[in-house]
């Protein structure tokens, strides 16, 4: 496999890319991502529903149903937000498990990590520099 990017690829225009998170209970996940995180559902597929697209502003997240899913200890998505402290406090007030508390990184991001009801870790960041 060549590590050189072809001329055709260099002129390619990329569209959106969105993280897909596996959840074990779609109804519970939707209650969380719609009711607590504040995303909106824009698409669903299946009966019962096995795939959902959520968004808000420029953020987009896909949920897929996997009954045997086990979360890892790695972040599965990164969400840029305008006010990390405010969002953190909102999540705490709603009983969301915080994995890493709010901190300022030397690369100009104020961030924290939370877990959804399935234990999927979401890294949140606010540009501060």
C-alpha atoms as a printed R data frame, in Angstrom:
    type eleno elety resid chain resno       x      y      z
1   ATOM     1    CA   UNK     A     1   0.000  0.000  0.000
2   ATOM     2    CA   UNK     A     2   1.424  3.348 -1.046
3   ATOM     3    CA   UNK     A     3   1.598  6.204  1.438
4   ATOM     4    CA   UNK     A     4   1.603  8.793 -1.340
5   ATOM     5    CA   UNK     A     5  -1.737 10.520 -1.935
6   ATOM     6    CA   UNK     A     6  -2.717 10.578 -5.599
7   ATOM     7    CA   UNK     A     7  -3.477 13.824 -7.426
8   ATOM     8    CA   UNK     A     8  -7.098 12.717 -7.800
9   ATOM     9    CA   UNK     A     9  -7.444 12.253 -4.047
10  ATOM    10    CA   UNK     A    10  -5.840 15.620 -3.330
11  ATOM    11    CA   UNK     A    11  -8.631 17.353 -5.264
12  ATOM    12    CA   UNK     A    12 -11.422 15.234 -3.758
13  ATOM    13    CA   UNK     A    13 -13.984 17.182 -1.695
14  ATOM    14    CA   UNK     A    14 -14.983 15.343  1.466
15  ATOM    15    CA   UNK     A    15 -18.464 15.572  2.928
16  ATOM    16    CA   UNK     A    16 -19.542 14.958  6.465
17  ATOM    17    CA   UNK     A    17 -18.249 12.096  8.560
18  ATOM    18    CA   UNK     A    18 -20.155 10.989 11.611
19  ATOM    19    CA   UNK     A    19 -19.378  8.627 14.451
20  ATOM    20    CA   UNK     A    20 -21.581  5.551 14.822
21  ATOM    21    CA   UNK     A    21 -22.150  4.422 18.382
22  ATOM    22    CA   UNK     A    22 -23.466  0.980 19.222
23  ATOM    23    CA   UNK     A    23 -26.163  0.815 21.893
24  ATOM    24    CA   UNK     A    24 -27.892 -2.154 23.510
25  ATOM    25    CA   UNK     A    25 -31.286 -0.493 24.030
26  ATOM    26    CA   UNK     A    26 -32.368  2.010 21.382
27  ATOM    27    CA   UNK     A    27 -35.233  3.474 23.426
28  ATOM    28    CA   UNK     A    28 -32.963  4.115 26.416
29  ATOM    29    CA   UNK     A    29 -30.286  5.600 24.139
30  ATOM    30    CA   UNK     A    30 -32.818  7.901 22.481
31  ATOM    31    CA   UNK     A    31 -34.124  9.081 25.853
32  ATOM    32    CA   UNK     A    32 -30.543  9.967 26.759
33  ATOM    33    CA   UNK     A    33 -29.335 11.549 23.514
34  ATOM    34    CA   UNK     A    34 -32.584 13.434 22.842
35  ATOM    35    CA   UNK     A    35 -33.654 14.277 26.378
36  ATOM    36    CA   UNK     A    36 -30.335 14.862 28.136
37  ATOM    37    CA   UNK     A    37 -27.760 15.618 25.434
38  ATOM    38    CA   UNK     A    38 -30.229 17.691 23.406
39  ATOM    39    CA   UNK     A    39 -29.820 16.163 19.940
40  ATOM    40    CA   UNK     A    40 -32.733 15.776 17.502
41  ATOM    41    CA   UNK     A    41 -33.666 12.637 15.570
42  ATOM    42    CA   UNK     A    42 -33.580 13.163 11.808
43  ATOM    43    CA   UNK     A    43 -33.767  9.564 10.550
44  ATOM    44    CA   UNK     A    44 -34.598  6.079 11.766
45  ATOM    45    CA   UNK     A    45 -34.617  2.702 10.086
46  ATOM    46    CA   UNK     A    46 -35.980 -0.733 10.959
47  ATOM    47    CA   UNK     A    47 -38.876 -2.259 12.822
48  ATOM    48    CA   UNK     A    48 -37.891 -2.420 15.578
49  ATOM    49    CA   UNK     A    49 -35.638  0.592 15.050
50  ATOM    50    CA   UNK     A    50 -32.031 -0.499 14.661
51  ATOM    51    CA   UNK     A    51 -30.411  2.639 13.263
52  ATOM    52    CA   UNK     A    52 -30.929  6.334 14.021
53  ATOM    53    CA   UNK     A    53 -29.319  9.579 12.884
54  ATOM    54    CA   UNK     A    54 -29.223 12.415 15.412
55  ATOM    55    CA   UNK     A    55 -27.995 15.951 14.941
56  ATOM    56    CA   UNK     A    56 -27.910 19.457 16.283
57  ATOM    57    CA   UNK     A    57 -26.245 22.392 14.585
58  ATOM    58    CA   UNK     A    58 -23.112 20.917 12.912
59  ATOM    59    CA   UNK     A    59 -22.981 17.834 15.150
60  ATOM    60    CA   UNK     A    60 -24.178 14.488 13.811
61  ATOM    61    CA   UNK     A    61 -24.224 11.134 15.579
62  ATOM    62    CA   UNK     A    62 -25.416  7.731 14.375
63  ATOM    63    CA   UNK     A    63 -26.756  5.083 16.747
64  ATOM    64    CA   UNK     A    64 -26.897  1.416 15.805
65  ATOM    65    CA   UNK     A    65 -28.442 -1.388 17.833
66  ATOM    66    CA   UNK     A    66 -26.176 -4.183 19.004
67  ATOM    67    CA   UNK     A    67 -27.740 -6.234 21.794
68  ATOM    68    CA   UNK     A    68 -24.394 -7.792 22.793
69  ATOM    69    CA   UNK     A    69 -22.369 -4.560 22.661
70  ATOM    70    CA   UNK     A    70 -19.810 -3.993 25.405
71  ATOM    71    CA   UNK     A    71 -18.287 -0.519 25.664
72  ATOM    72    CA   UNK     A    72 -14.516 -0.079 25.643
73  ATOM    73    CA   UNK     A    73 -12.310  2.207 27.706
74  ATOM    74    CA   UNK     A    74 -11.677  4.397 24.644
75  ATOM    75    CA   UNK     A    75 -13.529  7.481 23.479
76  ATOM    76    CA   UNK     A    76 -15.859  6.706 20.575
77  ATOM    77    CA   UNK     A    77 -16.748 10.262 19.546
78  ATOM    78    CA   UNK     A    78 -15.637 13.842 20.060
79  ATOM    79    CA   UNK     A    79 -18.136 16.686 20.417
80  ATOM    80    CA   UNK     A    80 -17.066 20.301 20.028
81  ATOM    81    CA   UNK     A    81 -19.295 22.585 22.062
82  ATOM    82    CA   UNK     A    82 -19.430 26.314 22.805
83  ATOM    83    CA   UNK     A    83 -19.350 26.058 26.626
84  ATOM    84    CA   UNK     A    84 -17.809 22.944 28.166
85  ATOM    85    CA   UNK     A    85 -18.400 24.015 31.780
86  ATOM    86    CA   UNK     A    86 -22.104 24.641 31.212
87  ATOM    87    CA   UNK     A    87 -22.593 21.348 29.343
88  ATOM    88    CA   UNK     A    88 -20.641 19.447 32.004
89  ATOM    89    CA   UNK     A    89 -22.800 20.917 34.780
90  ATOM    90    CA   UNK     A    90 -25.969 20.066 32.839
91  ATOM    91    CA   UNK     A    91 -24.855 16.444 32.462
92  ATOM    92    CA   UNK     A    92 -23.924 16.192 36.155
93  ATOM    93    CA   UNK     A    93 -27.356 17.558 37.150
94  ATOM    94    CA   UNK     A    94 -28.908 14.817 35.021
95  ATOM    95    CA   UNK     A    95 -26.917 12.054 36.704
96  ATOM    96    CA   UNK     A    96 -24.592 11.358 33.770
97  ATOM    97    CA   UNK     A    97 -21.369  9.544 34.645
98  ATOM    98    CA   UNK     A    98 -18.340 11.782 34.132
99  ATOM    99    CA   UNK     A    99 -15.217  9.787 33.243
100 ATOM   100    CA   UNK     A   100 -12.744 12.699 33.233
101 ATOM   101    CA   UNK     A   101 -13.582 16.065 34.754
102 ATOM   102    CA   UNK     A   102 -13.247 19.445 33.062
103 ATOM   103    CA   UNK     A   103  -9.664 20.394 32.339
104 ATOM   104    CA   UNK     A   104  -7.769 22.781 30.089
105 ATOM   105    CA   UNK     A   105  -5.282 21.139 27.738
106 ATOM   106    CA   UNK     A   106  -2.115 22.834 26.527
107 ATOM   107    CA   UNK     A   107  -3.355 22.486 22.937
108 ATOM   108    CA   UNK     A   108  -6.186 24.988 23.525
109 ATOM   109    CA   UNK     A   109  -9.164 22.789 24.431
110 ATOM   110    CA   UNK     A   110 -11.223 22.807 27.632
111 ATOM   111    CA   UNK     A   111 -12.744 19.371 27.804
112 ATOM   112    CA   UNK     A   112 -14.105 16.409 29.692
113 ATOM   113    CA   UNK     A   113 -15.324 12.882 28.996
114 ATOM   114    CA   UNK     A   114 -18.723 11.412 29.850
115 ATOM   115    CA   UNK     A   115 -20.332  8.007 29.376
116 ATOM   116    CA   UNK     A   116 -23.730  7.278 27.857
117 ATOM   117    CA   UNK     A   117 -26.036  4.654 29.447
118 ATOM   118    CA   UNK     A   118 -24.148  1.877 27.609
119 ATOM   119    CA   UNK     A   119 -20.779  3.119 28.850
120 ATOM   120    CA   UNK     A   120 -19.759  4.595 25.484
121 ATOM   121    CA   UNK     A   121 -17.302  7.402 26.166
122 ATOM   122    CA   UNK     A   122 -17.857 10.801 24.520
123 ATOM   123    CA   UNK     A   123 -15.030 13.348 24.624
124 ATOM   124    CA   UNK     A   124 -16.307 16.934 24.805
125 ATOM   125    CA   UNK     A   125 -14.180 19.935 23.909
126 ATOM   126    CA   UNK     A   126 -14.436 23.712 23.781
127 ATOM   127    CA   UNK     A   127 -11.829 25.682 21.845
128 ATOM   128    CA   UNK     A   128 -10.292 28.199 24.257
129 ATOM   129    CA   UNK     A   129  -7.121 29.264 22.447
